[in-house]
Amino acid sequence: MAERSLALALVTAGAPLQPIEREVPTPATDEVLLRIHACGVCRTDLHIVDGDLALPQLPRVPGHEVVGTVIGLGAGVRRFRLGDRIGVPWLGATCQVCRYCRSRRENLCDAPQFTGYTRDGGYAQHAVARADYCYPLPAGIDDAHAAPLLCAGLIGYRALRMAGDAARIGLYGFGAAAHLVAQVAIAQGREIFAFTRPQDDTGQAFARSLGCAWAGGSDSPPPAALDAALIFAPVGALLPAALAATAKGGIVVCAGIHMTDIPSFPYRLLWGERIVRSVANLTREDGDEFFALVQRHPPRASVEVFPLREANAALAAIRTGRVNGAAVLDCR
């Protein structure tokens, strides 16, 4: 009889995840089979489960911050060996032939696959993944603390790169991504201002404990004009607020995959050569650069661990802002 494996799957759009048992998948050509140790719970998972993002197929196993051990190799895999501990990120595969892939912009691929969205992800005991889109993980970081690096860390890093050489950066929404990118930016000698939910004294104290120069509610002006603002909270009204807090020539980066509608705002907030841009997905080059940086300056993820079967509780904690840092599922 084939070995069975537990997964938490979205069976009905907008409904809680359901536990399902399925056969352990077989890796296809260029794929690896993982025994999953941990999987981060990302706000993108929440958008998928809550129906903010259209689902191409159900049932679907979410999760794209996957840490596991390679226990099976498909034909053609040379990047990893049995027993390697690796990470699986959001970008699951690209076409490699469209104009974006051919110009080193595979994050904008016309025919991408995404882990936990268009292919099953890591809210499970086992999963398969394309080997050439996975990463070896630093030995000095345990499974639970490595998991958030695979999206919160990677997307935060890409957003930080979009800020150029900005010396004073505001982070709007101080959750999984922001608390990691804050540590990276502070290690680079930048000054970080953290914007949390209004009256979130705990979140503001958490930000200051990581070295942020200032922390306050998103309804408060910063003590000095920002060179750049990175918006991680999915709240469209934060974009005009961030523009108002940014100096002339500054950059506002929208780092989420989904955001509520952006309200109208006066042109004077954009004038002065301010720039607004978004971050879409990531490239494998981003990952290589980020994990090389992690080796030199490892950020410490603050994590709250939930058993795999309590994935719905972990999602609820993120939905209501009860997690300082990142939520992670223990999938052992």
SVG drawing of the C-alpha trace seen along z (x, -y; Angstrom):
<svg xmlns="http://www.w3.org/2000/svg" viewBox="-16 -70 46 72">
<polyline fill="none" stroke="black" stroke-width="0.4" points="0.0,0.0 1.3,-3.5 2.5,-5.6 -0.1,-8.2 0.7,-11.8 -1.2,-14.6 -1.9,-18.0 -4.1,-21.0 -5.9,-22.0 -8.2,-24.7 -11.2,-22.7 -13.8,-25.4 -12.9,-29.0 -13.3,-31.3 -13.7,-28.3 -11.2,-27.1 -8.5,-24.6 -9.4,-21.0 -7.1,-18.1 -6.7,-15.6 -4.7,-12.4 -3.1,-11.7 -0.4,-9.5 3.1,-10.8 3.8,-12.5 6.4,-11.2 8.9,-13.7 8.7,-14.3 11.7,-15.1 13.7,-18.0 11.8,-17.8 12.7,-16.8 10.5,-15.2 10.7,-16.8 9.9,-15.6 8.7,-18.9 10.0,-20.1 8.4,-23.6 6.4,-26.0 6.0,-29.7 2.5,-31.2 2.5,-34.2 0.0,-37.0 -0.2,-35.8 -1.6,-32.5 -4.2,-34.5 -5.2,-36.3 -5.5,-32.9 -7.6,-31.4 -9.8,-34.5 -10.4,-34.7 -8.6,-38.0 -6.7,-36.2 -8.4,-34.2 -7.7,-30.5 -6.9,-28.5 -7.7,-25.1 -9.1,-23.5 -8.3,-21.7 -5.0,-23.5 -2.4,-23.1 -1.0,-26.5 2.4,-27.4 5.5,-28.8 8.0,-29.2 8.9,-25.5 11.9,-23.9 12.5,-20.2 14.9,-17.3 15.3,-15.9 14.1,-12.3 13.5,-11.7 15.1,-12.8 13.4,-13.1 15.3,-12.4 17.8,-15.2 18.2,-16.7 21.9,-17.6 21.5,-20.6 20.7,-18.6 21.4,-15.2 19.4,-12.9 19.5,-14.2 20.1,-17.9 18.0,-20.5 16.6,-23.0 14.0,-25.8 11.1,-26.2 10.0,-29.8 7.0,-31.4 8.3,-31.3 7.9,-27.6 8.8,-27.7 9.0,-30.0 8.6,-29.4 12.2,-30.6 11.2,-31.7 9.0,-34.8 10.6,-38.3 10.7,-38.7 12.5,-35.5 14.9,-36.2 15.8,-39.6 16.5,-38.4 13.1,-39.5 11.7,-36.0 9.6,-37.5 7.4,-38.9 7.2,-35.7 4.1,-35.3 3.5,-31.7 4.8,-31.3 4.0,-28.7 3.7,-29.6 4.2,-27.4 1.1,-27.0 -1.0,-28.8 -0.8,-27.2 1.0,-24.1 0.7,-22.5 2.8,-23.9 4.1,-23.3 1.1,-23.0 1.8,-19.3 4.2,-16.5 5.5,-16.0 5.7,-18.1 7.5,-18.1 9.3,-21.1 11.3,-22.1 14.9,-21.6 16.3,-24.6 13.9,-27.0 14.9,-25.8 17.7,-27.0 20.3,-25.4 19.8,-26.8 22.4,-28.0 23.3,-25.3 23.3,-27.7 19.6,-28.6 17.0,-26.1 14.0,-25.0 11.4,-27.3 13.7,-30.4 14.7,-29.5 11.1,-29.3 10.2,-33.0 13.4,-33.8 11.8,-32.1 9.2,-34.8 9.2,-37.4 12.9,-37.7 13.2,-37.4 10.4,-39.9 11.6,-42.2 15.1,-42.1 13.7,-42.8 11.7,-45.7 14.8,-47.1 16.7,-46.9 14.0,-49.0 14.7,-51.7 18.2,-52.2 20.6,-54.0 17.9,-55.5 19.4,-56.3 16.1,-56.8 13.4,-54.2 9.9,-53.8 8.4,-50.4 4.6,-50.3 3.2,-47.2 5.7,-45.7 5.1,-42.0 7.1,-39.0 8.8,-40.8 9.4,-44.2 11.0,-42.8 13.5,-40.9 14.3,-43.7 14.6,-46.1 17.5,-44.0 19.1,-43.8 18.8,-47.6 20.1,-48.5 23.1,-46.2 23.8,-48.2 23.8,-51.4 20.4,-52.8 17.9,-54.5 14.6,-52.7 11.2,-54.1 8.5,-51.5 4.8,-52.2 2.4,-49.8 -1.3,-49.7 -2.4,-52.7 -2.1,-52.1 -0.1,-48.9 2.2,-49.5 3.5,-45.9 4.4,-46.1 6.1,-49.4 8.2,-48.1 9.1,-45.1 10.3,-47.3 12.4,-49.4 13.9,-46.2 15.3,-45.4 17.0,-48.7 14.5,-50.9 15.2,-54.5 11.5,-55.4 8.2,-53.4 4.6,-54.8 1.2,-54.3 0.6,-54.4 -1.7,-57.4 1.3,-59.4 3.8,-61.4 7.5,-60.4 9.9,-62.7 11.8,-63.3 11.1,-63.0 11.8,-59.6 14.0,-58.8 12.0,-55.8 8.9,-53.9 8.2,-50.2 4.6,-49.2 4.0,-45.7 0.5,-46.1 -2.2,-45.4 -4.0,-48.8 -4.3,-51.1 -4.8,-54.2 -1.2,-53.8 0.2,-54.8 -0.9,-58.5 0.2,-58.5 3.7,-57.2 3.9,-59.7 3.1,-62.5 5.9,-61.2 8.5,-61.0 10.9,-63.7 11.3,-65.0 12.9,-62.5 11.8,-59.7 10.6,-56.2 7.4,-54.4 7.5,-50.7 4.3,-48.6 5.6,-45.1 2.5,-43.0 0.7,-40.8 -2.7,-42.3 -3.7,-45.7 -7.1,-47.3 -8.0,-50.1 -5.8,-53.2 -7.9,-56.3 -7.5,-59.4 -4.9,-61.9 -3.7,-65.4 -1.0,-65.5 1.2,-67.6 2.0,-64.3 3.5,-62.8 5.1,-66.0 8.8,-66.6 9.9,-63.6 8.7,-61.0 8.4,-57.5 5.7,-54.8 6.5,-51.3 5.5,-47.7 7.4,-44.5 6.2,-41.4 7.4,-38.0 11.2,-37.4 13.9,-36.1 16.3,-33.3 19.1,-35.9 17.3,-37.7 17.4,-34.5 21.1,-33.9 22.0,-37.4 19.8,-37.3 21.1,-34.0 24.7,-35.2 23.8,-38.2 22.2,-36.0 25.5,-34.1 27.3,-37.4 24.5,-39.2 21.9,-36.6 18.6,-38.3 16.9,-36.7 13.3,-35.8 10.8,-36.2 8.5,-33.2 5.4,-31.7 5.2,-28.0 1.9,-26.2 1.3,-22.5 0.4,-21.7 -3.2,-20.8 -3.6,-24.3 -2.9,-26.1 -6.3,-27.8 -5.4,-29.2 -2.1,-30.5 -3.9,-32.2 -6.4,-33.7 -3.6,-35.1 -2.1,-36.8 -5.5,-38.1 -6.0,-39.9 -2.4,-41.0 -1.7,-38.9 1.7,-37.7 4.8,-39.8 7.1,-38.5 6.2,-35.4 4.0,-32.4 5.4,-29.0 3.9,-25.5 5.7,-22.5 5.1,-19.9 7.0,-17.0"/>
</svg>
